[in-house]
Amino acid sequence: MASPPPRPRPKASSGRKHGLAAPLTVSRKELLDEGNDRRFRELVHAFFAFQARHEAIRDGHAGYIGLAGVQYTLLIAVGHLESEGDVTATTLCDHLHVSSAFIAVEIAKLVDRGLVAKERDPVDARRLLLRTTPAGYALLAKLAPLQSQVNNVEFGRLTRKDFRDLHRIMNLLIENCDAALALQRLLEQPGASDLRLEETLA
């Protein structure tokens, strides 16, 4: 019995339907490759992919010592910042790039659990200082052996230069994101669609 003739292969798709293409999402030439924003989109999506995985790792660290992810972040931030000087709510806000309201709510939970203590500044009674309690340090010490191994793997392919460059770039991007959020809120206002970018940044 003769074999059926092979089916014709479908023509390769151009990726566009009806001749339409998605508009560019950036216009700076530094962010474009040969006039398209594909690599920029890949970078943005990679940020989301890394964020999800890094947050899962953070939550794993936290769960190992019985904390929520946010509580772990605050506890370890206080613990490490103490070595550099006094720690206040403002210190944490600046270090973690979060709001003071967020800090107040989550720090209160750590205080209730006896992991962080609040003390009046002996020099300036208006200031409240934050410090890690022995119980808080005990949790961080319990986590450290597991934590260091996981962190070494997560960032294991970075060279010393890669690490320094990434540190610099991430802090630069945080500043840029703050400016971008302010611009986004401005452009969402009625009548703002006619504004030029140069005018908003003047």
C-alpha positions in Angstrom: 0.0 0.0 0.0 1.4 3.3 -1.1 2.3 5.8 1.6 0.2 9.0 1.6 1.9 12.0 0.1 3.7 14.3 2.7 1.6 17.2 3.9 2.9 20.6 2.7 4.6 22.5 5.4 2.9 25.7 6.6 4.6 28.9 5.5 6.7 30.5 8.2 4.8 33.3 9.9 6.2 36.8 9.8 4.9 37.4 13.3 2.6 40.1 12.1 -1.1 39.9 11.3 -2.7 42.2 8.8 0.6 44.0 8.3 0.4 45.5 11.8 3.2 45.7 14.3 3.3 46.6 18.0 4.5 50.2 18.6 7.9 50.8 20.1 7.9 51.1 23.8 11.0 53.2 24.0 12.5 55.8 21.7 16.0 56.4 23.0 18.6 55.1 20.6 20.6 53.7 23.4 17.7 51.3 24.2 17.1 50.2 20.6 18.8 47.5 18.5 18.5 48.2 14.7 15.5 50.4 15.3 13.5 47.8 17.3 12.8 47.4 21.0 12.9 43.6 21.3 16.0 43.5 23.5 14.5 46.1 25.7 11.4 44.1 26.1 13.5 41.0 26.9 15.3 43.0 29.6 12.0 44.2 31.1 10.6 40.7 31.1 13.8 39.4 32.6 13.4 41.8 35.5 10.0 40.4 36.2 11.3 36.8 36.0 14.2 37.6 38.3 12.0 39.4 40.8 9.6 36.5 41.0 12.4 34.0 41.6 14.3 36.3 44.0 11.2 36.9 46.0 10.6 33.2 46.2 14.1 32.7 47.6 13.6 35.5 50.1 10.3 34.0 51.2 12.1 30.6 51.6 14.8 32.3 53.8 12.0 33.9 55.9 10.0 30.7 56.2 13.0 28.8 57.4 13.0 31.0 60.6 9.3 31.4 60.8 8.8 34.9 59.4 7.0 36.5 56.6 9.2 37.7 53.7 8.8 41.4 54.6 9.5 40.7 58.3 12.7 38.9 57.4 13.8 41.7 55.1 13.4 44.3 57.9 15.0 42.1 60.6 18.1 41.5 58.5 18.3 45.1 57.4 18.3 46.3 61.0 20.8 43.7 62.0 23.3 44.7 59.3 22.7 48.5 59.5 23.4 48.4 63.2 27.1 47.8 62.5 27.3 51.2 60.7 25.6 53.3 63.3 22.2 54.2 64.7 19.1 52.7 63.0 15.9 54.6 62.8 12.7 54.3 60.7 14.2 56.8 58.3 17.4 54.8 58.0 15.3 51.8 57.0 13.2 53.8 54.6 16.2 55.1 52.8 18.0 51.7 52.7 15.0 49.7 51.5 13.3 52.4 49.4 10.0 52.0 51.1 7.5 54.3 52.8 7.6 55.2 56.5 4.0 53.9 56.9 5.1 50.5 55.6 8.0 50.5 58.0 5.9 51.4 61.0 3.4 48.6 60.5 5.9 45.8 59.9 8.4 46.9 62.6 5.6 46.8 65.1 5.1 43.1 64.3 8.8 42.4 64.9 8.7 44.3 68.2 5.6 42.3 69.3 7.6 39.1 68.6 10.6 40.3 70.6 12.9 40.3 67.6 13.4 44.1 67.4 13.4 46.6 70.2 12.7 50.3 70.2 14.7 52.6 72.4 14.8 56.4 72.9 18.0 58.0 71.6 19.9 59.0 74.8 21.2 62.1 73.0 17.9 63.2 71.3 14.8 61.9 73.0 12.7 62.7 70.0 14.3 59.9 68.0 13.4 56.2 68.4 16.3 53.8 67.7 15.8 50.3 66.4 18.0 47.4 67.5 18.0 43.7 67.0 17.3 41.7 70.2 19.3 38.5 71.1 16.3 36.5 69.9 16.4 38.3 66.5 20.1 37.7 66.2 19.6 34.0 67.1 17.2 33.7 64.1 19.6 35.3 61.7 22.4 33.0 63.0 20.2 30.0 62.4 19.5 31.1 58.9 23.0 32.2 57.8 24.5 28.7 56.9 21.7 27.9 54.5 21.3 31.5 53.3 24.9 32.0 52.3 24.9 28.8 50.2 21.7 29.8 48.4 22.9 33.3 47.8 26.3 32.1 46.5 24.5 30.1 43.9 21.9 32.8 43.0 24.7 35.3 42.2 27.4 32.7 41.5 28.1 33.6 37.8 28.9 37.3 38.6 32.5 38.4 38.5 33.6 41.0 41.0 33.2 43.7 38.2 29.8 42.3 37.4 28.8 42.6 41.0 30.0 46.2 41.3 28.4 47.2 38.0 25.1 45.6 39.0 25.1 47.3 42.3 25.6 50.7 40.6 23.1 50.1 37.9 20.3 48.8 40.3 20.6 51.9 42.4 20.5 54.1 39.3 17.4 52.3 38.0 15.7 52.8 41.4 16.2 56.5 41.1 15.0 56.4 37.5 11.9 54.5 38.5 11.0 57.1 41.0 11.3 59.8 38.3 9.3 57.6 35.9 6.5 57.1 38.4 6.3 60.8 39.0 6.1 61.4 35.2 3.5 58.7 34.7 1.3 60.3 37.3 1.7 63.7 35.7 0.9 62.4 32.2 -2.2 60.6 33.5 -3.7 64.0 34.5 -6.4 65.5 32.2 -4.8 67.6 29.5 -1.3 66.3 30.1 -1.2 64.3 26.8 0.1 67.4 25.0 3.0 67.9 27.4 6.5 67.2 26.0 8.9 65.2 28.0 11.4 68.0 28.0 8.8 70.3 29.6 8.0 67.8 32.4 11.7 67.4 33.3 12.4 71.2 33.2 
